[in-house]
Amino acid sequence: MALLRLEMNSNLFLKDPQDTDLGRKIIDESIKLIDDLGLEAFTFKKLSIAIESTEASIYRYFENKHKLLVYLIAWYWNWLEYRIEFMTNNVISAEEKIGIAVELVTEKNEYDNSFPTIDESALQRIVINESDKAYLTKQVDDDNKEGLFRGFKSLCKRIAAIVLEINPDYEYPHSLVSTVLQAAHQQIFFSEHLPSLSNHKFEKQQVFEQNRKFLLEMVLRSVKPKNGKQ
């Protein structure tokens, strides 16, 4: 299978980790450590031990662990957009396309051979547990000006375009899609840790399927013309 590369905003890093063996190792091991420890307990010192290198070598790629987290989350959104674009490329029906998009956003991720240095399953858990920390910061406006959230915005725009295919008169496509993208991960988190905030049952694959049905129903009920016209 051909190996692929996602183009990332250069403001996310000091040196592109996709260009070197050390950079790819930094990404691989940081995903494992953040998934295992959580962002608060994760440090560049622990990462340097895991990659058998120095903290200074990591700082040549990323300014701090927040920038590293934002990079990982941005990579995830770019990867999802790539998959949605690929899977809907030859699909005519807008409703079928939105079904595919929601399924890809909500499914439990498995290893993608096209990106062998990324554990997509572990990265999904990081998105579920840590993604809000990427933008709930005092410097969010500065980060936004640098385009650090461009991946999330691009994914939102792509799915919103499908929503407008279903109903060109729908007034809130971006609001709806950004809500769906957030809920796709928050509901998984709630079902495991704050179960009174979700009706989903955190049991293996069941929670992901429940989430898919819930969010697809929410999208279609919101978007379909109220007068019944298609």
Secondary structure as a PSIPRED ss2 file (coil, helix, strand):
# PSIPRED VFORMAT (PSIPRED V4.0)

   1 M C   1.000  0.000  0.000
   2 A C   1.000  0.000  0.000
   3 L C   1.000  0.000  0.000
   4 L C   1.000  0.000  0.000
   5 R C   1.000  0.000  0.000
   6 L C   1.000  0.000  0.000
   7 E C   1.000  0.000  0.000
   8 M C   1.000  0.000  0.000
   9 N C   1.000  0.000  0.000
  10 S H   0.000  1.000  0.000
  11 N H   0.000  1.000  0.000
  12 L H   0.000  1.000  0.000
  13 F C   1.000  0.000  0.000
  14 L C   1.000  0.000  0.000
  15 K C   1.000  0.000  0.000
  16 D C   1.000  0.000  0.000
  17 P H   0.000  1.000  0.000
  18 Q H   0.000  1.000  0.000
  19 D H   0.000  1.000  0.000
  20 T C   1.000  0.000  0.000
  21 D H   0.000  1.000  0.000
  22 L H   0.000  1.000  0.000
  23 G H   0.000  1.000  0.000
  24 R H   0.000  1.000  0.000
  25 K H   0.000  1.000  0.000
  26 I H   0.000  1.000  0.000
  27 I H   0.000  1.000  0.000
  28 D H   0.000  1.000  0.000
  29 E H   0.000  1.000  0.000
  30 S H   0.000  1.000  0.000
  31 I H   0.000  1.000  0.000
  32 K H   0.000  1.000  0.000
  33 L H   0.000  1.000  0.000
  34 I H   0.000  1.000  0.000
  35 D H   0.000  1.000  0.000
  36 D H   0.000  1.000  0.000
  37 L H   0.000  1.000  0.000
  38 G C   1.000  0.000  0.000
  39 L C   1.000  0.000  0.000
  40 E C   1.000  0.000  0.000
  41 A C   1.000  0.000  0.000
  42 F C   1.000  0.000  0.000
  43 T C   1.000  0.000  0.000
  44 F H   0.000  1.000  0.000
  45 K H   0.000  1.000  0.000
  46 K H   0.000  1.000  0.000
  47 L H   0.000  1.000  0.000
  48 S H   0.000  1.000  0.000
  49 I H   0.000  1.000  0.000
  50 A H   0.000  1.000  0.000
  51 I H   0.000  1.000  0.000
  52 E C   1.000  0.000  0.000
  53 S C   1.000  0.000  0.000
  54 T C   1.000  0.000  0.000
  55 E H   0.000  1.000  0.000
  56 A H   0.000  1.000  0.000
  57 S H   0.000  1.000  0.000
  58 I H   0.000  1.000  0.000
  59 Y H   0.000  1.000  0.000
  60 R C   1.000  0.000  0.000
  61 Y C   1.000  0.000  0.000
  62 F C   1.000  0.000  0.000
  63 E C   1.000  0.000  0.000
  64 N C   1.000  0.000  0.000
  65 K H   0.000  1.000  0.000
  66 H H   0.000  1.000  0.000
  67 K H   0.000  1.000  0.000
  68 L H   0.000  1.000  0.000
  69 L H   0.000  1.000  0.000
  70 V H   0.000  1.000  0.000
  71 Y H   0.000  1.000  0.000
  72 L H   0.000  1.000  0.000
  73 I H   0.000  1.000  0.000
  74 A H   0.000  1.000  0.000
  75 W H   0.000  1.000  0.000
  76 Y H   0.000  1.000  0.000
  77 W H   0.000  1.000  0.000
  78 N H   0.000  1.000  0.000
  79 W H   0.000  1.000  0.000
  80 L H   0.000  1.000  0.000
  81 E H   0.000  1.000  0.000
  82 Y H   0.000  1.000  0.000
  83 R H   0.000  1.000  0.000
  84 I H   0.000  1.000  0.000
  85 E H   0.000  1.000  0.000
  86 F H   0.000  1.000  0.000
  87 M H   0.000  1.000  0.000
  88 T H   0.000  1.000  0.000
  89 N C   1.000  0.000  0.000
  90 N C   1.000  0.000  0.000
  91 V C   1.000  0.000  0.000
  92 I C   1.000  0.000  0.000
  93 S C   1.000  0.000  0.000
  94 A H   0.000  1.000  0.000
  95 E H   0.000  1.000  0.000
  96 E H   0.000  1.000  0.000
  97 K H   0.000  1.000  0.000
  98 I H   0.000  1.000  0.000
  99 G H   0.000  1.000  0.000
 100 I H   0.000  1.000  0.000
 101 A H   0.000  1.000  0.000
 102 V H   0.000  1.000  0.000
 103 E H   0.000  1.000  0.000
 104 L H   0.000  1.000  0.000
 105 V H   0.000  1.000  0.000
 106 T H   0.000  1.000  0.000
 107 E C   1.000  0.000  0.000
 108 K C   1.000  0.000  0.000
 109 N C   1.000  0.000  0.000
 110 E C   1.000  0.000  0.000
 111 Y C   1.000  0.000  0.000
 112 D C   1.000  0.000  0.000
 113 N C   1.000  0.000  0.000
 114 S C   1.000  0.000  0.000
 115 F C   1.000  0.000  0.000
 116 P C   1.000  0.000  0.000
 117 T C   1.000  0.000  0.000
 118 I C   1.000  0.000  0.000
 119 D C   1.000  0.000  0.000
 120 E H   0.000  1.000  0.000
 121 S H   0.000  1.000  0.000
 122 A H   0.000  1.000  0.000
 123 L H   0.000  1.000  0.000
 124 Q H   0.000  1.000  0.000
 125 R H   0.000  1.000  0.000
 126 I H   0.000  1.000  0.000
 127 V H   0.000  1.000  0.000
 128 I H   0.000  1.000  0.000
 129 N H   0.000  1.000  0.000
 130 E H   0.000  1.000  0.000
 131 S H   0.000  1.000  0.000
 132 D H   0.000  1.000  0.000
 133 K H   0.000  1.000  0.000
 134 A H   0.000  1.000  0.000
 135 Y C   1.000  0.000  0.000
 136 L C   1.000  0.000  0.000
 137 T C   1.000  0.000  0.000
 138 K C   1.000  0.000  0.000
 139 Q C   1.000  0.000  0.000
 140 V H   0.000  1.000  0.000
 141 D H   0.000  1.000  0.000
 142 D H   0.000  1.000  0.000
 143 D H   0.000  1.000  0.000
 144 N H   0.000  1.000  0.000
 145 K H   0.000  1.000  0.000
 146 E C   1.000  0.000  0.000
 147 G C   1.000  0.000  0.000
 148 L C   1.000  0.000  0.000
 149 F C   1.000  0.000  0.000
 150 R H   0.000  1.000  0.000
 151 G H   0.000  1.000  0.000
 152 F H   0.000  1.000  0.000
 153 K H   0.000  1.000  0.000
 154 S H   0.000  1.000  0.000
 155 L H   0.000  1.000  0.000
 156 C H   0.000  1.000  0.000
 157 K H   0.000  1.000  0.000
 158 R H   0.000  1.000  0.000
 159 I H   0.000  1.000  0.000
 160 A H   0.000  1.000  0.000
 161 A H   0.000  1.000  0.000
 162 I H   0.000  1.000  0.000
 163 V H   0.000  1.000  0.000
 164 L H   0.000  1.000  0.000
 165 E H   0.000  1.000  0.000
 166 I H   0.000  1.000  0.000
 167 N C   1.000  0.000  0.000
 168 P C   1.000  0.000  0.000
 169 D C   1.000  0.000  0.000
 170 Y C   1.000  0.000  0.000
 171 E C   1.000  0.000  0.000
 172 Y C   1.000  0.000  0.000
 173 P H   0.000  1.000  0.000
 174 H H   0.000  1.000  0.000
 175 S H   0.000  1.000  0.000
 176 L H   0.000  1.000  0.000
 177 V H   0.000  1.000  0.000
 178 S H   0.000  1.000  0.000
 179 T H   0.000  1.000  0.000
 180 V H   0.000  1.000  0.000
 181 L H   0.000  1.000  0.000
 182 Q H   0.000  1.000  0.000
 183 A H   0.000  1.000  0.000
 184 A H   0.000  1.000  0.000
 185 H H   0.000  1.000  0.000
 186 Q H   0.000  1.000  0.000
 187 Q H   0.000  1.000  0.000
 188 I H   0.000  1.000  0.000
 189 F H   0.000  1.000  0.000
 190 F H   0.000  1.000  0.000
 191 S H   0.000  1.000  0.000
 192 E H   0.000  1.000  0.000
 193 H H   0.000  1.000  0.000
 194 L C   1.000  0.000  0.000
 195 P H   0.000  1.000  0.000
 196 S H   0.000  1.000  0.000
 197 L H   0.000  1.000  0.000
 198 S C   1.000  0.000  0.000
 199 N C   1.000  0.000  0.000
 200 H C   1.000  0.000  0.000
 201 K C   1.000  0.000  0.000
 202 F C   1.000  0.000  0.000
 203 E C   1.000  0.000  0.000
 204 K C   1.000  0.000  0.000
 205 Q C   1.000  0.000  0.000
 206 Q H   0.000  1.000  0.000
 207 V H   0.000  1.000  0.000
 208 F H   0.000  1.000  0.000
 209 E H   0.000  1.000  0.000
 210 Q H   0.000  1.000  0.000
 211 N H   0.000  1.000  0.000
 212 R H   0.000  1.000  0.000
 213 K H   0.000  1.000  0.000
 214 F H   0.000  1.000  0.000
 215 L H   0.000  1.000  0.000
 216 L H   0.000  1.000  0.000
 217 E H   0.000  1.000  0.000
 218 M H   0.000  1.000  0.000
 219 V H   0.000  1.000  0.000
 220 L H   0.000  1.000  0.000
 221 R H   0.000  1.000  0.000
 222 S H   0.000  1.000  0.000
 223 V H   0.000  1.000  0.000
 224 K C   1.000  0.000  0.000
 225 P C   1.000  0.000  0.000
 226 K C   1.000  0.000  0.000
 227 N C   1.000  0.000  0.000
 228 G C   1.000  0.000  0.000
 229 K C   1.000  0.000  0.000
 230 Q C   1.000  0.000  0.000
